[in-house]
Amino acid sequence: MEGVPIRNARRGDIPSLLLLWQAMMKELSDMDARFAPHPRAREHMANELAKWLQDPNRHVVVAEEGGRLLIGFASAVKSPGNGWQIPSQVARITDCYVIGPRRRNGVGRRLAGRLLDVLYEDGIDTVRLSVAAKDPGAHAFWSSMGWDNLEEILEKDVEPS
Ligand SMILES: CC(C)(COP(=O)(O)OP(=O)(O)OC[C@H]1O[C@@H](n2cnc3c(N)ncnc32)[C@H](O)[C@@H]1OP(=O)(O)O)[C@@H](O)C(=O)NCCC(=O)NCCS
């Protein structure tokens, strides 16, 4: 998959990006039902994607096979630091997805690498992301590229006591 081009997403990619996003959410919610999208999530995401592609603080990159088929995408957003730790600006990778049949060919690594290159050019030196606790493949993926655990997100349903 060395040859699959990675490029910036454009407006015409939105329908394919939506399909990729839905497939990603399905995989995530099959692993952990707490990630299940609500019935109007697709419509919400279609609007979000249109905004993302116009947002100077947002980067969306895609892997395009054969000049027509999107087989993966990744996205990051820049934001101010928290004001009390050293990075004055941090970026967050919000999505990184490769379709099942094209995995383990280096596409995910190249998508993430492209985002990091672009963020570095933007002056960003700290990037964070969240990984689903029940997704060992994603943990292994990020670890293989030197990403280190910083914090864990805990969740609990609130019930009447
Ligand atoms: C995680 C994901 C993006 C990886 O994409 P990919 O194209 O298969 O990744 P790569 O081929 O670039 O893998 C690079 C390295 O990561 C590690 N890796 C990737 N997937 C792995 C897995 N399932 N199990 C163990 N190690 C894995 C390997 O070290 C791999 O190198 P190798 O194939 O030479 O051994 C893809 O599996 C995916 O879309 N998963 C579902 C969505 C998801 O979990 N996204 C991450 C959300 S933060």
The ligand as an SDF file (V2000), in Angstrom:
LIG
                    3D

 48 50  0  0  0  0  0  0  0  0999 V2000
   -6.0510    1.3110   13.8520 C   0  0  0  0  0  0  0  0  0  0  0  0
   -6.0520    1.3450   12.3220 C   0  0  0  0  0  0  0  0  0  0  0  0
   -6.2640    2.7920   11.8360 C   0  0  0  0  0  0  0  0  0  0  0  0
   -4.6800    0.8520   11.8110 C   0  0  0  0  0  0  0  0  0  0  0  0
   -4.6620    0.9670   10.3990 O   0  0  0  0  0  0  0  0  0  0  0  0
   -3.6880    0.0420    9.5080 P   0  0  0  0  0  0  0  0  0  0  0  0
   -3.6360    0.6190    8.1490 O   0  0  0  0  0  0  0  0  0  0  0  0
   -4.0590   -1.3740    9.6380 O   0  0  0  0  0  0  0  0  0  0  0  0
   -2.3020    0.2760   10.2830 O   0  0  0  0  0  0  0  0  0  0  0  0
   -0.8300   -0.0050    9.7270 P   0  0  0  0  0  0  0  0  0  0  0  0
   -0.8590   -1.0860    8.7120 O   0  0  0  0  0  0  0  0  0  0  0  0
   -0.2330    1.2980    9.3300 O   0  0  0  0  0  0  0  0  0  0  0  0
   -0.1250   -0.5540   11.0430 O   0  0  0  0  0  0  0  0  0  0  0  0
    1.1060   -0.0290   11.5340 C   0  0  0  0  0  0  0  0  0  0  0  0
    1.5440   -0.8770   12.6990 C   0  0  0  0  0  0  0  0  0  0  0  0
    0.6130   -0.7550   13.7870 O   0  0  0  0  0  0  0  0  0  0  0  0
    0.5010   -2.0080   14.4710 C   0  0  0  0  0  0  0  0  0  0  0  0
   -0.8680   -2.5060   14.3300 N   0  0  0  0  0  0  0  0  0  0  0  0
   -1.8530   -2.0290   13.5250 C   0  0  0  0  0  0  0  0  0  0  0  0
   -2.9940   -2.7080   13.7100 N   0  0  0  0  0  0  0  0  0  0  0  0
   -2.7430   -3.6330   14.6500 C   0  0  0  0  0  0  0  0  0  0  0  0
   -3.5430   -4.6430   15.2480 C   0  0  0  0  0  0  0  0  0  0  0  0
   -4.8500   -4.8340   14.9360 N   0  0  0  0  0  0  0  0  0  0  0  0
   -2.9580   -5.4580   16.1780 N   0  0  0  0  0  0  0  0  0  0  0  0
   -1.6480   -5.2930   16.5140 C   0  0  0  0  0  0  0  0  0  0  0  0
   -0.8380   -4.3380   15.9650 N   0  0  0  0  0  0  0  0  0  0  0  0
   -1.3890   -3.5100   15.0520 C   0  0  0  0  0  0  0  0  0  0  0  0
    1.5150   -2.9350   13.8140 C   0  0  0  0  0  0  0  0  0  0  0  0
    2.7550   -2.7900   14.4960 O   0  0  0  0  0  0  0  0  0  0  0  0
    1.5850   -2.3580   12.4180 C   0  0  0  0  0  0  0  0  0  0  0  0
    2.7840   -2.6790   11.7630 O   0  0  0  0  0  0  0  0  0  0  0  0
    2.9370   -4.1380   11.0380 P   0  0  0  0  0  0  0  0  0  0  0  0
    1.6880   -4.3790   10.2390 O   0  0  0  0  0  0  0  0  0  0  0  0
    4.1580   -3.9620   10.1950 O   0  0  0  0  0  0  0  0  0  0  0  0
    3.0880   -5.1310   12.1520 O   0  0  0  0  0  0  0  0  0  0  0  0
   -7.1400    0.3810   11.7400 C   0  0  0  0  0  0  0  0  0  0  0  0
   -6.9600   -0.9010   12.2960 O   0  0  0  0  0  0  0  0  0  0  0  0
   -8.5410    0.8430   12.0530 C   0  0  0  0  0  0  0  0  0  0  0  0
   -9.0950    1.6380   11.3130 O   0  0  0  0  0  0  0  0  0  0  0  0
   -9.1350    0.3370   13.1390 N   0  0  0  0  0  0  0  0  0  0  0  0
  -10.4900    0.6740   13.5120 C   0  0  0  0  0  0  0  0  0  0  0  0
  -10.6270    2.1150   13.9610 C   0  0  0  0  0  0  0  0  0  0  0  0
   -9.6690    2.4810   15.0560 C   0  0  0  0  0  0  0  0  0  0  0  0
   -9.4970    1.7200   15.9970 O   0  0  0  0  0  0  0  0  0  0  0  0
   -9.0610    3.6490   14.8960 N   0  0  0  0  0  0  0  0  0  0  0  0
   -8.1950    4.2130   15.8840 C   0  0  0  0  0  0  0  0  0  0  0  0
   -9.0420    5.1450   16.6630 C   0  0  0  0  0  0  0  0  0  0  0  0
   -8.0540    6.2020   17.6060 S   0  0  0  0  0  0  0  0  0  0  0  0
  1  2  1  0
  2  3  1  0
  2  4  1  0
  2 36  1  0
  4  5  1  0
  5  6  1  0
  6  7  2  0
  6  8  1  0
  6  9  1  0
  9 10  1  0
 10 11  2  0
 10 12  1  0
 10 13  1  0
 13 14  1  0
 14 15  1  0
 15 16  1  0
 15 30  1  0
 16 17  1  0
 17 18  1  0
 17 28  1  0
 18 19  1  0
 18 27  1  0
 19 20  2  0
 20 21  1  0
 21 22  1  0
 21 27  2  0
 22 23  1  0
 22 24  2  0
 24 25  1  0
 25 26  2  0
 26 27  1  0
 28 29  1  0
 28 30  1  0
 30 31  1  0
 31 32  1  0
 32 33  2  0
 32 34  1  0
 32 35  1  0
 36 37  1  0
 36 38  1  0
 38 39  2  0
 38 40  1  0
 40 41  1  0
 41 42  1  0
 42 43  1  0
 43 44  2  0
 43 45  1  0
 45 46  1  0
 46 47  1  0
 47 48  1  0
M  END
$$$$
